[in-house]
Amino acid sequence: MDKVIKVINLLKIAIIFAFGLFSTAGYSLSSDWAISEKSKVRLISPMTSSNTNQLILALEYELEEEWKTYWKSPGGGGFPQKIIWNNSSNVKDIKILWPEPIEFEILGLKSIGYKDKVIFPLIVDLEDNQKQTNLNLNINYLVCKDVCIPGSADIFLNIPSGDGEYTDYFFEIEKVLSTTLNNNIDFTPISNFSFKAIENNNSVIFDIEISTTSFFDDPKIFIHTPFGLPVVEPINNYSLDFQKLNTSLYYSADQFNEKKFPIEIFFYDNNHSFKVEKSVEIENVDKNISINTSLIYLLLISILGGFILNLMPCVFPVLSLKLLSVINTEDKKIKSSFFITVLGIISSFLILGAFFTILKQINISISWGMQFQEPYFLMFILIIISMFFLNTLGLFQINLPSFLSSSKILNSGNNFYTKNFFNGFFATLLATPCSAPYLGTAVTAAFTQSTTYLFLIFCFMGIGMSLPYLVIAFFPGLISFLPRSGKWMIYFKYFLSILLFITIVWLLSILNNYFNYFFIVTFTALLILISAILKFRIYQIPLIISLIIIFFLTPYLNSFQKINEENYKSNNWLDFNSKSIPEIIANNEIVFLDITADWCITCKFNKINVLNSKTVSDFFDSQEVTLIKADWTQPNEKINKFLKKYNKFGIPFNAFYSSKFPEGIVMNEILTEKQIFETYNKVK
């Protein structure tokens, strides 16, 4: 059915174009420009005259660069245009059609509207089609940038009665009408649409389910109600074939004064455009009995994403040392040890949630793994891991904080609780540069919803990561399946020390993005100095002085600053420029984008196992795919904004782009060669 509709639409366009080609000969019918501060507006007509009972006209706005005006439900600020036509003659009614808007942010408020140039079609009902129509419109509107300026326009245009010719504005108006007038859902590939509003725990959730015989490609949903609603980030869940979409929108219940109200749902993507009007009644859900299914889904994937973090290379040394430390230990102490570690993991996730909440409140961009973009944090982690590394080699024993010392970890007293608690805390810190399946969805939901949801999701991520520890805590007898202590433990410790050493080298390589090799050498020497102090039990003052030097002096010394050099460019990869993707795909080329960072373990996995494989490299070359790489090792606001456009708050981010899919098809966090080939075939 959808193919038939597409063919009919193409025939309609072809007929209109062919007819217009021979009919338009430079005809024009428009009002004068009404010029206001930072904007101007005029009325344009697609016909020189008309003998029908209904006119199609359009308001054309031109805004100065970076200035915006507003949609019919503006969101966090502003107001939509208002038309007063009382002084017009032969006019029964005027209806505004609203083209597809965009989302933007002004002064910290998310709003919906338009920029640059926009055309609003008008449906004008006439009293008598045999009479001339005299339009006298007074239009009030608002344009905003850093400040907001009200605009006012008085517009006059006379439309003669009778047969007319197409004007130069015909095709421009027809293009907008194609997505605003003929947007009945019955004439689209949509096979199912359902909408319900549910009140639960002081929130109102709009739950939308849509099915299509085509597939969804970068969908956008806009909501209009008589009382207006703020802009909220949707939570989108797709079926594997992208033919089913479930969208949830969360609002505060105090934004609804009525339980029953009319609503308009506007849907746009690269394959669909439709509007649904209906009357909605908010359903009350018993807070003590029912929990919203979308929340249950989010909490389940939060647990799953947290659990998978244990399988990532970031956490393996910590988990291994923890297991090693409890061999030949009585069950009671094993149980206590692992329960305290679980408490440390969950507490650290809640602290992370509080940290991100504070950053959100002060309007700082947040992302998963953002702390690995800060050199001070890297130095702190590097010192801790270096101590663990030397500890596994048996060079010294740390009294406090000896998080993982195998010989003393199960001593009684406060040290016992402190060591095991920080064991979990440290495991969480090491897990933050990792991304995993399901984790991206959980983090996106946490960062785009309310504070309550953020803490819930982070708490359940902590529970998910704690699952292996909880299993041992509830069934400490499982430790008996490990070999008895012996010489193998020494070799296993050496193996773990190799893993920790690799982690140290990795962290130093990340620091090298901020400082030169002289800094790396000096920093390493200071670490050796600290190790010597601990080994030979020298007074602690030199240790404190060394730490002060490392943390507060070295980053500010010019001799340590890395000279801004042009990043190494592979012969096959281009530097990231968000504007270059549309330019490239305009030439019918296919683009593959890889947003990566040196601190992102999952990115390294994708690079080694998939992107750098001979099969994929040869495939990219043979298909002449344009490869673009964006390095997010250091903070980069352009990359951050680009990711937010896709509701992404962490990496890896990989996507294919083409003229068929200008908004791209985003791939899973962990890549496979099969996924690369299948996605390419979809976009070509």
C-alpha angles and dihedrals in degrees: 000000000000091000090054090050091050091051091049091049091049090051091050092052091047092050092047091048093048092047093044092048091064096034105049114077103164097297116163135184119175143126124251118274113269102214122207133165109301093349147054134198138192140173118247132188129209091208133048090222140349141212097189129103091244131051127205110211133153141215111225118204126191116191129190117252115295092006118123139195128200143265123227089272102036098188120211098010147354130047134254124252118277124206123206111193102163093122093055120105129225090015122129099174143344124212124191120219114207118215123214109297133204132228120243140161126237122180090345095307121116112227141171124231147088142295138199104002128359135173121209112195115219125208107209117192112206130213094213125011091201093065132075114257118227113196119202108175131180110196126191118190142150132237122191141186117141086335131026123238123191113226129206128189134183109201130186128189133158120209114199121219120245141054112333144192129239113262131215088264095059099096093041091055093041090055092057092042091057090070100031107038104032095045101121108144090224090069095054133079089257109127099179136018128177132171132184136167118216129187115211133154095351091311133105114212123199105207115195125183120187132177127190138187087220119044137264119257119184097329122202125193125195124188128208124189130165091251099042129236134222122254112266130181112251122230105224124195120184135195115242092260092047090237096113125055129187115190126185124193118191123207134171111259092229088069090071118075093172132049093207124044143140118264137189120207116198117196126191135172136138092278104032142042123176146135128220122198120192145142114257131201118192112236117221116226121203103247092208097050111030132049120194110263092223089059091048089052092050093049092049093052089044089058091045093047091048092049093051089056087073089064093055119099092241094072103033099093092051094048092045094051089048092055091044092054096060101050110125091015125130117258095244093060092043090055093049093045095053095042090054090049089052088053089052093051096048092043091052091051090051090049089051088051091052090047093052091044091056091049090050091051092054091045097249115150111250132201139166110269094015092136089068087066090066116085094207090058091048091052091049093051090044092056093049094048091046089056090051090048093054090042092057089052088058095239092134144341120242115222098197132034089018096152097171109017105145098208098049106023094102099048115131122250135049093319089064093058095040095050095048094043093053090045087068093039092054093046089058093051091052091048096057098084089055126091123193141176111295092009093092092055092048094049092046091052091047094051096045102043136063125301090254091057091046093056093043093051094046091048092053091045086057091049089051093051089047095056096098090049091047091052091055091043092054095038106031089163088078088078088070089071088068116088119267116264113278145116091317089070091062091053091044089052089052089051090052090047088056090053090049091048090053088051090052091051089048092052091047089052089054091049087052087070088066104033138029128254091266088065092048091052092046092046091050090050091052090051090053089049091053090048091053090051090053093043097051095032095236119174113293096235094083088050092054091047090050092051091050090051092049097045103036112022112035098060090056099048111105091217089064097046115109113238111240102252128173109268117252110267123206116221088242103041128072126206117261118265115159091209094054096065095069089045093052097046089047085071090057092257125140119233129204114197124199118187107191143154137202091241094052108099094188089053089054090050091052091047096050099039103034120006095045095040116117091237095056095038091052090046092053090048095047093048092043092233114179108233120209124184127195118195113211096173089117124036111282119178094196092057091043092055091045091055092047089057086067095040089250123143101174144030159290095069119177127170143162120225132193139154086267091052107029091165090051136229110266116217133214120280092249110052130213129190090240091055091051092053096043094048091048091053089051096053100039 
